[in-house]
Amino acid sequence: MLTKAQSEVAEVLSGKPSICRSCRYAIQPDIKRVYERLVARGKHAKVAIVAAMRKLIVLANALIRDDRIWTPKSA
């Protein structure tokens, strides 16, 4: 039997729609803007997703390194 997390990963990998896919940018509107900007420039969706993930990882690493908490930018 799969755990809930394993089940969501399996759904994403299999191409079936899941809750994870429908709200992947709802938590981080700043990362959503990065993704949308790249797609608007003509980047493929998967390339834009990988770039947004990299940006999120770099951000998380910097926050941990500097012992800070996340403060989103205001629009």
Secondary structure, DSSP 8 states (H G I E B T S, - for coil): ---HHHHHHHHHHHT---HHHHTTTTS-HHHHHHHHHHHHTT--HHHHHHHHHHHHHHHHHHHHHHT--------
